[in-house]
Structure formats: C-alpha cells, structure tokens
Amino acid sequence: MVGLAARAAIVSRVFQESQRATLLSLTEMLAWDTDRLRATLRLYLLADAGLVPPEQLPRIVAAALRGGVTAVQLRAKEATTLELLELARSLMDVCQEADVPFIINDRVDVALAAGADGAHVGHIGEEDL
C-alpha cells in the first residue's frame, strides 16, 4: 500500500508535469479534414497492459507500428499513476519515432503529463474517470 504522503507526492508530480504539457498536437488534429483523420485512424491499436506484461508493451507496439498500425491507445487499468505515466512516456517515444498519434485511456492527467496526443474518456454511463 502506498502511504498518504507518497500518494500526495505522485499527484503533485503529475500535476506539475501536466502544467508543462502542451495540447498543440490535439489542436492540430482538430483542424484535420475527414480524409486525413480517416487515414490516421485506419489501423488503431489498443495496447492493453492487462493482456501482456507492461514491460513488453514498447517492443510489441514497435512491432505493430512496423506492421502498419496508424494510431495507438494505451490501456492500463491496474497500473498506479506513476506506473502509467512511466509506461505512457515510453510508448509516446515509440509512437513519436513512427509519427503516429498516441492516446491514453481514461486518464487525461496522465495524457497531459506524458505529452500524449489525446485521451479516450469513455462514453455516457461509464464511471472510468
């Protein structure tokens, strides 16, 4: 169990990181026409840390990108905030090398802190946030 002081430090670190993050890429994506958006989202990978060990995800995502994946979404329901942030940064590097959008599932705070291109926030009726 993580103590209260450790949790407060994690929240503070994520907040500080998110203050430095930029939404430039998101703003750019909003200006895209329909054809460009369709091409970018043609083959969408949901990289789920619940299906493979998280430490293997960067290698698996890199292989998927070489195979033609055009967008990546990270899902890690069981990860702590710090674990998710570290994994997100690692995958963000892989995606940036391939010039592919990177999206984080449910956690806007982590998406901002990692510099991701976006966040998937579920749908009406979901309590993921």
N, C-alpha and C positions, 0 to 999 in steps of 0.2 A: 504494500500500500504506500502510496506517495503521501507524505505529510502535507499539511496545510501550507507551510512556508514554501515547500518545493512547488506545489501547485500554483501558488501566487507568483513565484519566480517564472514559471513556464508561461503563465498568462501574460505577465509583464513583458517577457521576451517576445512572444508572438505579437503583442500589441505594438511594441517598438518596431519590429520588423515590418508589420503591416503599414505603419506610418511612412516607411521608406518605399513601399511598393508603388508601382505605377500601373495605371489602367490604360496606358497608351495602346497596347495591342487590342484590348477589348473595344476601345473607341474606334480603332481602325477596322475591326471586324464588323462593327455596326454599319459602316459605310459601304461594305461589300455588296455587290449585286447578287441576285439569286444564283446565277450560274457559278460564280466564284465560290459562294458558300456551299453549294452542292458538291462541287469538285473537292473542296477542302474536307467535307464530311463524308466522302464516298465510302471509305472503309474505316470504321470507327472502332477502336479497341477499348474495351473495358478491362483495365488491368486491375484485377481483384486480389488483394493480399490475403484474402480468405481462401483462395484456391491454390496458391503457390506460396512458398516461403518469401517474405518481403525482400530478403537479401538477393533473391534470384530475379526479382522483377526488372531491374535495369537491363540485365542480359536478355531476358525474354522480350521486353519492349523493343530493345535494339534490333533483335531478330525480326520482330513483327514489322518494324519500320523498314527494314531491308526488304521484307516481303510485300510492301506496298501499302501499309497502314497509313492513313492520311490525317488521323486525329487520335489522341489518347486521353482517356479519362481514368484517373486513379480512384479506386475504391478500397478503403482500409477501415472497415467498421470497428475492428477490435484494437486498432493502434491508439496509443496515447497521442496527445497533441504533439509532443516533441518527436516521437517516432514518426508520426505522419509528416511533420514538417521536414525531417531529415530525408525521408523517402521521397517526398514531393520534390525537394531540391535536386536529388539525384536523378529522378525521372525527367525533371524540367531540363537538366543539362543534356540528356539524351535526346529529348524532343527538339530542343533548340538547334542541336547539331544537324538534325534532319529537316529543320524548318517546318515543323509540324505543330499545330496547336495542342496545348496541354491543359486539361481541365481536371479539377479536383471535385470529388463527390461530397456534397453536403457542407463542407467547411469553408465558408467564404473567408474567414480569418486566416486559415492556412493558405488558401489560394492567393490572397494578397501578400502574405509573408513570403511565400515561395516565388512570387512573381509569375504565377500561372496565368494563362490566357483567359481563364474563366472558371466558374464554379457551377456545378449542376446542383440545383437545390430541391429536387423532387417535384411533387405535384400536390394539389389540394387534397387534404386528408392525411397526408404523411406527417409524421412527427419527427423527421430526421434532424431538423435543425435544433 
